[in-house]
Amino acid sequence: MSSLLDSSRLERAGIPTAAVITKVFVREAAYQAETSGMRGFRPIVVPHPTSHLPEPEIQALATGIIDEIVDRLVEAPR
């Protein structure tokens, strides 16, 4: 879950992030957030799996979370 570790480092540097994970990784993400000092970290969770989805479904999935991603990127650092 290097994306969460990257998010942790960026957030500590004052740079907002929007980590997107699939549902199967929620527990692992919570553990990684806790051990890296990011209590309260809120990844954006999408259904699992996504690797088999056709491009139109991936586009729809991304469109469905874009507002949340933008909100995370423009919010004040925690």
PDB file with SEQRES, HELIX, SHEET and CRYST1 records, atoms N, CA, C and O in Angstrom:
SEQRES   1 A   78  MET SER SER LEU LEU ASP SER SER ARG LEU GLU ARG ALA          
SEQRES   2 A   78  GLY ILE PRO THR ALA ALA VAL ILE THR LYS VAL PHE VAL          
SEQRES   3 A   78  ARG GLU ALA ALA TYR GLN ALA GLU THR SER GLY MET ARG          
SEQRES   4 A   78  GLY PHE ARG PRO ILE VAL VAL PRO HIS PRO THR SER HIS          
SEQRES   5 A   78  LEU PRO GLU PRO GLU ILE GLN ALA LEU ALA THR GLY ILE          
SEQRES   6 A   78  ILE ASP GLU ILE VAL ASP ARG LEU VAL GLU ALA PRO ARG          
HELIX    1 AA1 SER A    2  ARG A   12  1                                  11    
HELIX    2 AA2 LYS A   23  PHE A   25  5                                   3    
HELIX    3 AA3 VAL A   26  THR A   35  1                                  10    
HELIX    4 AA4 GLU A   55  VAL A   74  1                                  20    
SHEET    1 AA1 2 VAL A  20  THR A  22  0                                        
SHEET    2 AA1 2 ILE A  44  VAL A  46  1                                        
CRYST1    1.000    1.000    1.000  90.00  90.00  90.00 P 1           1          
ATOM      1  N   MET A   1       0.836  -1.191   0.000  1.00  0.00           N  
ATOM      2  CA  MET A   1       0.000   0.000   0.000  1.00  0.00           C  
ATOM      3  C   MET A   1       0.872   1.243   0.000  1.00  0.00           C  
ATOM      4  O   MET A   1       0.720   2.116   0.855  1.00  0.00           O  
ATOM      5  N   SER A   2       1.759   1.321  -0.930  1.00  0.00           N  
ATOM      6  CA  SER A   2       2.653   2.476  -0.959  1.00  0.00           C  
ATOM      7  C   SER A   2       1.901   3.774  -1.215  1.00  0.00           C  
ATOM      8  O   SER A   2       2.389   4.843  -0.848  1.00  0.00           O  
ATOM      9  N   SER A   3       0.727   3.712  -1.834  1.00  0.00           N  
ATOM     10  CA  SER A   3      -0.024   4.948  -2.061  1.00  0.00           C  
ATOM     11  C   SER A   3      -0.429   5.590  -0.735  1.00  0.00           C  
ATOM     12  O   SER A   3      -0.481   6.815  -0.631  1.00  0.00           O  
ATOM     13  N   LEU A   4      -0.715   4.769   0.279  1.00  0.00           N  
ATOM     14  CA  LEU A   4      -1.056   5.331   1.587  1.00  0.00           C  
ATOM     15  C   LEU A   4       0.167   5.907   2.270  1.00  0.00           C  
ATOM     16  O   LEU A   4       0.081   6.943   2.930  1.00  0.00           O  
ATOM     17  N   LEU A   5       1.300   5.251   2.120  1.00  0.00           N  
ATOM     18  CA  LEU A   5       2.527   5.793   2.698  1.00  0.00           C  
ATOM     19  C   LEU A   5       2.907   7.099   1.991  1.00  0.00           C  
ATOM     20  O   LEU A   5       3.345   8.055   2.632  1.00  0.00           O  
ATOM     21  N   ASP A   6       2.735   7.128   0.682  1.00  0.00           N  
ATOM     22  CA  ASP A   6       2.975   8.374  -0.050  1.00  0.00           C  
ATOM     23  C   ASP A   6       2.038   9.469   0.437  1.00  0.00           C  
ATOM     24  O   ASP A   6       2.461  10.606   0.646  1.00  0.00           O  
ATOM     25  N   SER A   7       0.762   9.129   0.619  1.00  0.00           N  
ATOM     26  CA  SER A   7      -0.207  10.104   1.123  1.00  0.00           C  
ATOM     27  C   SER A   7       0.204  10.606   2.500  1.00  0.00           C  
ATOM     28  O   SER A   7       0.105  11.798   2.793  1.00  0.00           O  
ATOM     29  N   SER A   8       0.659   9.698   3.333  1.00  0.00           N  
ATOM     30  CA  SER A   8       1.089  10.066   4.681  1.00  0.00           C  
ATOM     31  C   SER A   8       2.221  11.085   4.628  1.00  0.00           C  
ATOM     32  O   SER A   8       2.186  12.103   5.319  1.00  0.00           O  
ATOM     33  N   ARG A   9       3.205  10.807   3.817  1.00  0.00           N  
ATOM     34  CA  ARG A   9       4.351  11.726   3.695  1.00  0.00           C  
ATOM     35  C   ARG A   9       3.919  13.087   3.144  1.00  0.00           C  
ATOM     36  O   ARG A   9       4.343  14.128   3.646  1.00  0.00           O  
ATOM     37  N   LEU A  10       3.087  13.073   2.129  1.00  0.00           N  
ATOM     38  CA  LEU A  10       2.623  14.331   1.539  1.00  0.00           C  
ATOM     39  C   LEU A  10       1.772  15.127   2.520  1.00  0.00           C  
ATOM     40  O   LEU A  10       1.941  16.339   2.657  1.00  0.00           O  
ATOM     41  N   GLU A  11       0.855  14.442   3.204  1.00  0.00           N  
ATOM     42  CA  GLU A  11      -0.012  15.135   4.173  1.00  0.00           C  
ATOM     43  C   GLU A  11       0.828  15.759   5.290  1.00  0.00           C  
ATOM     44  O   GLU A  11       0.557  16.883   5.715  1.00  0.00           O  
ATOM     45  N   ARG A  12       1.845  15.036   5.766  1.00  0.00           N  
ATOM     46  CA  ARG A  12       2.712  15.601   6.809  1.00  0.00           C  
ATOM     47  C   ARG A  12       3.464  16.826   6.308  1.00  0.00           C  
ATOM     48  O   ARG A  12       3.830  17.697   7.097  1.00  0.00           O  
ATOM     49  N   ALA A  13       3.693  16.896   5.011  1.00  0.00           N  
ATOM     50  CA  ALA A  13       4.367  18.056   4.413  1.00  0.00           C  
ATOM     51  C   ALA A  13       3.375  19.168   4.093  1.00  0.00           C  
ATOM     52  O   ALA A  13       3.754  20.200   3.539  1.00  0.00           O  
ATOM     53  N   GLY A  14       2.092  18.960   4.444  1.00  0.00           N  
ATOM     54  CA  GLY A  14       1.080  19.987   4.219  1.00  0.00           C  
ATOM     55  C   GLY A  14       0.431  19.946   2.851  1.00  0.00           C  
ATOM     56  O   GLY A  14      -0.252  20.891   2.457  1.00  0.00           O  
ATOM     57  N   ILE A  15       0.638  18.859   2.125  1.00  0.00           N  
ATOM     58  CA  ILE A  15       0.070  18.714   0.790  1.00  0.00           C  
ATOM     59  C   ILE A  15      -1.132  17.776   0.867  1.00  0.00           C  
ATOM     60  O   ILE A  15      -0.963  16.602   1.197  1.00  0.00           O  
ATOM     61  N   PRO A  16      -2.334  18.254   0.573  1.00  0.00           N  
ATOM     62  CA  PRO A  16      -3.528  17.397   0.640  1.00  0.00           C  
ATOM     63  C   PRO A  16      -3.444  16.253  -0.372  1.00  0.00           C  
ATOM     64  O   PRO A  16      -2.860  16.394  -1.447  1.00  0.00           O  
ATOM     65  N   THR A  17      -4.034  15.134  -0.005  1.00  0.00           N  
ATOM     66  CA  THR A  17      -4.053  13.971  -0.896  1.00  0.00           C  
ATOM     67  C   THR A  17      -5.467  13.400  -0.982  1.00  0.00           C  
ATOM     68  O   THR A  17      -6.347  13.744  -0.192  1.00  0.00           O  
ATOM     69  N   ALA A  18      -5.656  12.522  -1.959  1.00  0.00           N  
ATOM     70  CA  ALA A  18      -6.928  11.817  -2.122  1.00  0.00           C  
ATOM     71  C   ALA A  18      -6.605  10.387  -2.537  1.00  0.00           C  
ATOM     72  O   ALA A  18      -6.616  10.064  -3.725  1.00  0.00           O  
ATOM     73  N   ALA A  19      -6.320   9.538  -1.569  1.00  0.00           N  
ATOM     74  CA  ALA A  19      -5.988   8.144  -1.857  1.00  0.00           C  
ATOM     75  C   ALA A  19      -7.267   7.377  -2.174  1.00  0.00           C  
ATOM     76  O   ALA A  19      -8.249   7.448  -1.434  1.00  0.00           O  
ATOM     77  N   VAL A  20      -7.240   6.647  -3.278  1.00  0.00           N  
ATOM     78  CA  VAL A  20      -8.382   5.846  -3.697  1.00  0.00           C  
ATOM     79  C   VAL A  20      -7.996   4.377  -3.555  1.00  0.00           C  
ATOM     80  O   VAL A  20      -6.978   3.939  -4.091  1.00  0.00           O  
ATOM     81  N   ILE A  21      -8.822   3.618  -2.823  1.00  0.00           N  
ATOM     82  CA  ILE A  21      -8.571   2.194  -2.634  1.00  0.00           C  
ATOM     83  C   ILE A  21      -9.852   1.423  -2.926  1.00  0.00           C  
ATOM     84  O   ILE A  21     -10.945   1.989  -2.955  1.00  0.00           O  
ATOM     85  N   THR A  22      -9.695   0.119  -3.142  1.00  0.00           N  
ATOM     86  CA  THR A  22     -10.885  -0.708  -3.282  1.00  0.00           C  
ATOM     87  C   THR A  22     -11.278  -1.246  -1.906  1.00  0.00           C  
ATOM     88  O   THR A  22     -10.470  -1.286  -0.978  1.00  0.00           O  
ATOM     89  N   LYS A  23     -12.531  -1.655  -1.807  1.00  0.00           N  
ATOM     90  CA  LYS A  23     -13.120  -2.049  -0.522  1.00  0.00           C  
ATOM     91  C   LYS A  23     -12.314  -3.127   0.203  1.00  0.00           C  
ATOM     92  O   LYS A  23     -12.246  -3.115   1.432  1.00  0.00           O  
ATOM     93  N   VAL A  24     -11.713  -4.044  -0.521  1.00  0.00           N  
ATOM     94  CA  VAL A  24     -10.984  -5.136   0.105  1.00  0.00           C  
ATOM     95  C   VAL A  24      -9.770  -4.643   0.906  1.00  0.00           C  
ATOM     96  O   VAL A  24      -9.269  -5.367   1.767  1.00  0.00           O  
ATOM     97  N   PHE A  25      -9.300  -3.437   0.638  1.00  0.00           N  
ATOM     98  CA  PHE A  25      -8.114  -2.912   1.311  1.00  0.00           C  
ATOM     99  C   PHE A  25      -8.423  -1.954   2.465  1.00  0.00           C  
ATOM    100  O   PHE A  25      -7.514  -1.315   2.994  1.00  0.00           O  
ATOM    101  N   VAL A  26      -9.677  -1.851   2.853  1.00  0.00           N  
ATOM    102  CA  VAL A  26     -10.053  -0.911   3.914  1.00  0.00           C  
ATOM    103  C   VAL A  26      -9.324  -1.206   5.226  1.00  0.00           C  
ATOM    104  O   VAL A  26      -8.777  -0.292   5.843  1.00  0.00           O  
ATOM    105  N   ARG A  27      -9.308  -2.464   5.657  1.00  0.00           N  
ATOM    106  CA  ARG A  27      -8.625  -2.802   6.917  1.00  0.00           C  
ATOM    107  C   ARG A  27      -7.139  -2.528   6.835  1.00  0.00           C  
ATOM    108  O   ARG A  27      -6.558  -1.969   7.766  1.00  0.00           O  
ATOM    109  N   GLU A  28      -6.518  -2.912   5.736  1.00  0.00           N  
ATOM    110  CA  GLU A  28      -5.083  -2.668   5.559  1.00  0.00           C  
ATOM    111  C   GLU A  28      -4.792  -1.172   5.544  1.00  0.00           C  
ATOM    112  O   GLU A  28      -3.801  -0.723   6.121  1.00  0.00           O  
ATOM    113  N   ALA A  29      -5.645  -0.409   4.891  1.00  0.00           N  
ATOM    114  CA  ALA A  29      -5.457   1.046   4.851  1.00  0.00           C  
ATOM    115  C   ALA A  29      -5.556   1.646   6.241  1.00  0.00           C  
ATOM    116  O   ALA A  29      -4.777   2.531   6.596  1.00  0.00           O  
ATOM    117  N   ALA A  30      -6.514   1.168   7.034  1.00  0.00           N  
ATOM    118  CA  ALA A  30      -6.653   1.670   8.407  1.00  0.00           C  
ATOM    119  C   ALA A  30      -5.411   1.347   9.224  1.00  0.00           C  
ATOM    120  O   ALA A  30      -4.935   2.181   9.993  1.00  0.00           O  
ATOM    121  N   TYR A  31      -4.887   0.142   9.059  1.00  0.00           N  
ATOM    122  CA  TYR A  31      -3.668  -0.251   9.768  1.00  0.00           C  
ATOM    123  C   TYR A  31      -2.496   0.622   9.334  1.00  0.00           C  
ATOM    124  O   TYR A  31      -1.764   1.142  10.176  1.00  0.00           O  
ATOM    125  N   GLN A  32      -2.316   0.784   8.036  1.00  0.00           N  
ATOM    126  CA  GLN A  32      -1.223   1.614   7.526  1.00  0.00           C  
ATOM    127  C   GLN A  32      -1.342   3.053   8.014  1.00  0.00           C  
ATOM    128  O   GLN A  32      -0.345   3.672   8.385  1.00  0.00           O  
ATOM    129  N   ALA A  33      -2.543   3.573   8.012  1.00  0.00           N  
ATOM    130  CA  ALA A  33      -2.747   4.951   8.473  1.00  0.00           C  
ATOM    131  C   ALA A  33      -2.379   5.074   9.946  1.00  0.00           C  
ATOM    132  O   ALA A  33      -1.715   6.030  10.346  1.00  0.00           O  
ATOM    133  N   GLU A  34      -2.805   4.120  10.741  1.00  0.00           N  
ATOM    134  CA  GLU A  34      -2.513   4.138  12.181  1.00  0.00           C  
ATOM    135  C   GLU A  34      -1.017   4.053  12.441  1.00  0.00           C  
ATOM    136  O   GLU A  34      -0.481   4.816  13.244  1.00  0.00           O  
ATOM    137  N   THR A  35      -0.340   3.131  11.766  1.00  0.00           N  
ATOM    138  CA  THR A  35       1.088   2.935  12.018  1.00  0.00           C  
ATOM    139  C   THR A  35       1.946   4.049  11.435  1.00  0.00           C  
ATOM    140  O   THR A  35       3.098   4.214  11.838  1.00  0.00           O  
ATOM    141  N   SER A  36       1.410   4.805  10.507  1.00  0.00           N  
ATOM    142  CA  SER A  36       2.189   5.913   9.947  1.00  0.00           C  
ATOM    143  C   SER A  36       1.798   7.256  10.559  1.00  0.00           C  
ATOM    144  O   SER A  36       2.219   8.312  10.086  1.00  0.00           O  
ATOM    145  N   GLY A  37       0.982   7.202  11.623  1.00  0.00           N  
ATOM    146  CA  GLY A  37       0.638   8.437  12.330  1.00  0.00           C  
ATOM    147  C   GLY A  37      -0.453   9.267  11.684  1.00  0.00           C  
ATOM    148  O   GLY A  37      -0.541  10.470  11.931  1.00  0.00           O  
ATOM    149  N   MET A  38      -1.282   8.649  10.863  1.00  0.00           N  
ATOM    150  CA  MET A  38      -2.342   9.389  10.176  1.00  0.00           C  
ATOM    151  C   MET A  38      -3.712   9.002  10.714  1.00  0.00           C  
ATOM    152  O   MET A  38      -4.602   8.630   9.949  1.00  0.00           O  
ATOM    153  N   ARG A  39      -3.879   9.087  12.001  1.00  0.00           N  
ATOM    154  CA  ARG A  39      -5.187   8.762  12.581  1.00  0.00           C  
ATOM    155  C   ARG A  39      -6.248   9.640  11.918  1.00  0.00           C  
ATOM    156  O   ARG A  39      -6.032  10.831  11.693  1.00  0.00           O  
ATOM    157  N   GLY A  40      -7.373   9.048  11.615  1.00  0.00           N  
ATOM    158  CA  GLY A  40      -8.446   9.804  10.980  1.00  0.00           C  
ATOM    159  C   GLY A  40      -8.318   9.887   9.469  1.00  0.00           C  
ATOM    160  O   GLY A  40      -9.130  10.540   8.814  1.00  0.00           O  
ATOM    161  N   PHE A  41      -7.299   9.227   8.905  1.00  0.00           N  
ATOM    162  CA  PHE A  41      -7.130   9.241   7.454  1.00  0.00           C  
ATOM    163  C   PHE A  41      -8.343   8.610   6.790  1.00  0.00           C  
ATOM    164  O   PHE A  41      -8.810   7.555   7.220  1.00  0.00           O  
ATOM    165  N   ARG A  42      -8.853   9.249   5.747  1.00  0.00           N  
ATOM    166  CA  ARG A  42     -10.075   8.795   5.085  1.00  0.00           C  
ATOM    167  C   ARG A  42      -9.814   8.524   3.612  1.00  0.00           C  
ATOM    168  O   ARG A  42      -9.918   9.438   2.794  1.00  0.00           O  
ATOM    169  N   PRO A  43      -9.479   7.297   3.258  1.00  0.00           N  
ATOM    170  CA  PRO A  43      -9.320   7.018   1.830  1.00  0.00           C  
ATOM    171  C   PRO A  43     -10.678   7.014   1.141  1.00  0.00           C  
ATOM    172  O   PRO A  43     -11.709   6.826   1.787  1.00  0.00           O  
ATOM    173  N   ILE A  44     -10.675   7.214  -0.129  1.00  0.00           N  
ATOM    174  CA  ILE A  44     -11.890   7.124  -0.932  1.00  0.00           C  
ATOM    175  C   ILE A  44     -11.997   5.662  -1.372  1.00  0.00           C  
ATOM    176  O   ILE A  44     -11.090   5.123  -2.006  1.00  0.00           O  
ATOM    177  N   VAL A  45     -13.108   5.042  -1.029  1.00  0.00           N  
ATOM    178  CA  VAL A  45     -13.257   3.603  -1.254  1.00  0.00           C  
ATOM    179  C   VAL A  45     -14.192   3.333  -2.431  1.00  0.00           C  
ATOM    180  O   VAL A  45     -15.296   3.870  -2.514  1.00  0.00           O  
ATOM    181  N   VAL A  46     -13.710   2.480  -3.338  1.00  0.00           N  
ATOM    182  CA  VAL A  46     -14.514   2.055  -4.493  1.00  0.00           C  
ATOM    183  C   VAL A  46     -14.693   0.543  -4.420  1.00  0.00           C  
ATOM    184  O   VAL A  46     -13.956  -0.129  -3.699  1.00  0.00           O  
ATOM    185  N   PRO A  47     -15.660  -0.003  -5.157  1.00  0.00           N  
ATOM    186  CA  PRO A  47     -15.893  -1.450  -5.125  1.00  0.00           C  
ATOM    187  C   PRO A  47     -14.663  -2.247  -5.590  1.00  0.00           C  
ATOM    188  O   PRO A  47     -13.810  -1.746  -6.323  1.00  0.00           O  
ATOM    189  N   HIS A  48     -14.609  -3.489  -5.140  1.00  0.00           N  
ATOM    190  CA  HIS A  48     -13.520  -4.384  -5.531  1.00  0.00           C  
ATOM    191  C   HIS A  48     -14.143  -5.587  -6.227  1.00  0.00           C  
ATOM    192  O   HIS A  48     -15.211  -6.046  -5.821  1.00  0.00           O  
ATOM    193  N   PRO A  49     -13.512  -6.093  -7.243  1.00  0.00           N  
ATOM    194  CA  PRO A  49     -12.323  -5.627  -7.940  1.00  0.00           C  
ATOM    195  C   PRO A  49     -12.677  -4.635  -9.042  1.00  0.00           C  
ATOM    196  O   PRO A  49     -13.836  -4.508  -9.438  1.00  0.00           O  
ATOM    197  N   THR A  50     -11.677  -3.951  -9.519  1.00  0.00           N  
ATOM    198  CA  THR A  50     -11.894  -3.015 -10.623  1.00  0.00           C  
ATOM    199  C   THR A  50     -11.098  -3.398 -11.867  1.00  0.00           C  
ATOM    200  O   THR A  50     -11.376  -2.898 -12.957  1.00  0.00           O  
ATOM    201  N   SER A  51     -10.124  -4.268 -11.716  1.00  0.00           N  
ATOM    202  CA  SER A  51      -9.227  -4.586 -12.832  1.00  0.00           C  
ATOM    203  C   SER A  51      -9.933  -5.221 -14.032  1.00  0.00           C  
ATOM    204  O   SER A  51      -9.441  -5.121 -15.156  1.00  0.00           O  
ATOM    205  N   HIS A  52     -11.053  -5.858 -13.813  1.00  0.00           N  
ATOM    206  CA  HIS A  52     -11.762  -6.534 -14.902  1.00  0.00           C  
ATOM    207  C   HIS A  52     -12.800  -5.637 -15.581  1.00  0.00           C  
ATOM    208  O   HIS A  52     -13.386  -6.024 -16.592  1.00  0.00           O  
ATOM    209  N   LEU A  53     -13.024  -4.465 -15.041  1.00  0.00           N  
ATOM    210  CA  LEU A  53     -14.094  -3.613 -15.571  1.00  0.00           C  
ATOM    211  C   LEU A  53     -13.731  -3.035 -16.931  1.00  0.00           C  
ATOM    212  O   LEU A  53     -12.584  -2.648 -17.155  1.00  0.00           O  
ATOM    213  N   PRO A  54     -14.688  -2.973 -17.830  1.00  0.00           N  
ATOM    214  CA  PRO A  54     -14.439  -2.317 -19.118  1.00  0.00           C  
ATOM    215  C   PRO A  54     -14.253  -0.809 -18.910  1.00  0.00           C  
ATOM    216  O   PRO A  54     -14.720  -0.243 -17.922  1.00  0.00           O  
ATOM    217  N   GLU A  55     -13.581  -0.191 -19.832  1.00  0.00           N  
ATOM    218  CA  GLU A  55     -13.248   1.233 -19.710  1.00  0.00           C  
ATOM    219  C   GLU A  55     -14.455   2.120 -19.417  1.00  0.00           C  
ATOM    220  O   GLU A  55     -14.339   3.014 -18.578  1.00  0.00           O  
ATOM    221  N   PRO A  56     -15.603   1.927 -20.058  1.00  0.00           N  
ATOM    222  CA  PRO A  56     -16.742   2.790 -19.734  1.00  0.00           C  
ATOM    223  C   PRO A  56     -17.155   2.699 -18.257  1.00  0.00           C  
ATOM    224  O   PRO A  56     -17.565   3.699 -17.668  1.00  0.00           O  
ATOM    225  N   GLU A  57     -17.050   1.509 -17.661  1.00  0.00           N  
ATOM    226  CA  GLU A  57     -17.398   1.368 -16.249  1.00  0.00           C  
ATOM    227  C   GLU A  57     -16.356   2.021 -15.346  1.00  0.00           C  
ATOM    228  O   GLU A  57     -16.702   2.588 -14.310  1.00  0.00           O  
ATOM    229  N   ILE A  58     -15.094   1.945 -15.730  1.00  0.00           N  
ATOM    230  CA  ILE A  58     -14.034   2.630 -14.977  1.00  0.00           C  
ATOM    231  C   ILE A  58     -14.261   4.141 -15.056  1.00  0.00           C  
ATOM    232  O   ILE A  58     -14.120   4.849 -14.058  1.00  0.00           O  
ATOM    233  N   GLN A  59     -14.609   4.623 -16.235  1.00  0.00           N  
ATOM    234  CA  GLN A  59     -14.880   6.053 -16.393  1.00  0.00           C  
ATOM    235  C   GLN A  59     -16.059   6.475 -15.524  1.00  0.00           C  
ATOM    236  O   GLN A  59     -16.015   7.536 -14.902  1.00  0.00           O  
ATOM    237  N   ALA A  60     -17.103   5.668 -15.473  1.00  0.00           N  
ATOM    238  CA  ALA A  60     -18.267   5.980 -14.643  1.00  0.00           C  
ATOM    239  C   ALA A  60     -17.892   5.970 -13.164  1.00  0.00           C  
ATOM    240  O   ALA A  60     -18.349   6.821 -12.401  1.00  0.00           O  
ATOM    241  N   LEU A  61     -17.074   5.024 -12.765  1.00  0.00           N  
ATOM    242  CA  LEU A  61     -16.613   4.949 -11.385  1.00  0.00           C  
ATOM    243  C   LEU A  61     -15.819   6.200 -11.030  1.00  0.00           C  
ATOM    244  O   LEU A  61     -16.042   6.805  -9.981  1.00  0.00           O  
ATOM    245  N   ALA A  62     -14.907   6.582 -11.891  1.00  0.00           N  
ATOM    246  CA  ALA A  62     -14.097   7.781 -11.656  1.00  0.00           C  
ATOM    247  C   ALA A  62     -14.965   9.040 -11.627  1.00  0.00           C  
ATOM    248  O   ALA A  62     -14.759   9.922 -10.793  1.00  0.00           O  
ATOM    249  N   THR A  63     -15.916   9.119 -12.523  1.00  0.00           N  
ATOM    250  CA  THR A  63     -16.817  10.272 -12.548  1.00  0.00           C  
ATOM    251  C   THR A  63     -17.608  10.362 -11.248  1.00  0.00           C  
ATOM    252  O   THR A  63     -17.883  11.456 -10.755  1.00  0.00           O  
ATOM    253  N   GLY A  64     -17.972   9.207 -10.699  1.00  0.00           N  
ATOM    254  CA  GLY A  64     -18.756   9.178  -9.469  1.00  0.00           C  
ATOM    255  C   GLY A  64     -17.995   9.631  -8.235  1.00  0.00           C  
ATOM    256  O   GLY A  64     -18.615   9.995  -7.236  1.00  0.00           O  
ATOM    257  N   ILE A  65     -16.662   9.619  -8.275  1.00  0.00           N  
ATOM    258  CA  ILE A  65     -15.878  10.032  -7.106  1.00  0.00           C  
ATOM    259  C   ILE A  65     -15.090  11.320  -7.322  1.00  0.00           C  
ATOM    260  O   ILE A  65     -14.382  11.772  -6.422  1.00  0.00           O  
ATOM    261  N   ILE A  66     -15.206  11.905  -8.490  1.00  0.00           N  
ATOM    262  CA  ILE A  66     -14.381  13.080  -8.796  1.00  0.00           C  
ATOM    263  C   ILE A  66     -14.638  14.247  -7.839  1.00  0.00           C  
ATOM    264  O   ILE A  66     -13.694  14.932  -7.444  1.00  0.00           O  
ATOM    265  N   ASP A  67     -15.887  14.484  -7.464  1.00  0.00           N  
ATOM    266  CA  ASP A  67     -16.164  15.587  -6.537  1.00  0.00           C  
ATOM    267  C   ASP A  67     -15.492  15.352  -5.183  1.00  0.00           C  
ATOM    268  O   ASP A  67     -14.959  16.279  -4.574  1.00  0.00           O  
ATOM    269  N   GLU A  68     -15.525  14.112  -4.727  1.00  0.00           N  
ATOM    270  CA  GLU A  68     -14.882  13.789  -3.452  1.00  0.00           C  
ATOM    271  C   GLU A  68     -13.364  13.965  -3.546  1.00  0.00           C  
ATOM    272  O   GLU A  68     -12.735  14.452  -2.607  1.00  0.00           O  
ATOM    273  N   ILE A  69     -12.789  13.574  -4.660  1.00  0.00           N  
ATOM    274  CA  ILE A  69     -11.349  13.756  -4.856  1.00  0.00           C  
ATOM    275  C   ILE A  69     -10.996  15.233  -4.820  1.00  0.00           C  
ATOM    276  O   ILE A  69     -10.066  15.636  -4.120  1.00  0.00           O  
ATOM    277  N   VAL A  70     -11.726  16.033  -5.563  1.00  0.00           N  
ATOM    278  CA  VAL A  70     -11.463  17.477  -5.589  1.00  0.00           C  
ATOM    279  C   VAL A  70     -11.625  18.074  -4.196  1.00  0.00           C  
ATOM    280  O   VAL A  70     -10.793  18.872  -3.766  1.00  0.00           O  
ATOM    281  N   ASP A  71     -12.684  17.697  -3.487  1.00  0.00           N  
ATOM    282  CA  ASP A  71     -12.893  18.201  -2.123  1.00  0.00           C  
ATOM    283  C   ASP A  71     -11.696  17.893  -1.238  1.00  0.00           C  
ATOM    284  O   ASP A  71     -11.255  18.755  -0.477  1.00  0.00           O  
ATOM    285  N   ARG A  72     -11.166  16.684  -1.324  1.00  0.00           N  
ATOM    286  CA  ARG A  72     -10.020  16.306  -0.494  1.00  0.00           C  
ATOM    287  C   ARG A  72      -8.780  17.128  -0.854  1.00  0.00           C  
ATOM    288  O   ARG A  72      -7.994  17.494   0.020  1.00  0.00           O  
ATOM    289  N   LEU A  73      -8.616  17.407  -2.126  1.00  0.00           N  
ATOM    290  CA  LEU A  73      -7.413  18.112  -2.578  1.00  0.00           C  
ATOM    291  C   LEU A  73      -7.441  19.595  -2.234  1.00  0.00           C  
ATOM    292  O   LEU A  73      -6.387  20.223  -2.142  1.00  0.00           O  
ATOM    293  N   VAL A  74      -8.619  20.162  -2.045  1.00  0.00           N  
ATOM    294  CA  VAL A  74      -8.694  21.595  -1.754  1.00  0.00           C  
ATOM    295  C   VAL A  74      -8.994  21.900  -0.288  1.00  0.00           C  
ATOM    296  O   VAL A  74      -9.033  23.067   0.100  1.00  0.00           O  
ATOM    297  N   GLU A  75      -9.210  20.856   0.541  1.00  0.00           N  
ATOM    298  CA  GLU A  75      -9.493  21.109   1.952  1.00  0.00           C  
ATOM    299  C   GLU A  75      -8.209  21.499   2.687  1.00  0.00           C  
ATOM    300  O   GLU A  75      -7.104  21.157   2.265  1.00  0.00           O  
ATOM    301  N   ALA A  76      -8.381  22.211   3.781  1.00  0.00           N  
ATOM    302  CA  ALA A  76      -7.249  22.637   4.592  1.00  0.00           C  
ATOM    303  C   ALA A  76      -6.576  21.408   5.187  1.00  0.00           C  
ATOM    304  O   ALA A  76      -7.251  20.444   5.549  1.00  0.00           O  
ATOM    305  N   PRO A  77      -5.253  21.437   5.290  1.00  0.00           N  
ATOM    306  CA  PRO A  77      -4.529  20.303   5.895  1.00  0.00           C  
ATOM    307  C   PRO A  77      -5.009  20.043   7.314  1.00  0.00           C  
ATOM    308  O   PRO A  77      -5.343  20.968   8.054  1.00  0.00           O  
ATOM    309  N   ARG A  78      -5.037  18.742   7.685  1.00  0.00           N  
ATOM    310  CA  ARG A  78      -5.457  18.358   9.038  1.00  0.00           C  
ATOM    311  C   ARG A  78      -4.304  18.379   9.982  1.00  0.00           C  
ATOM    312  O   ARG A  78      -4.469  18.083  11.165  1.00  0.00           O  
TER     313      ARG A  78                                                      
END                                                                             
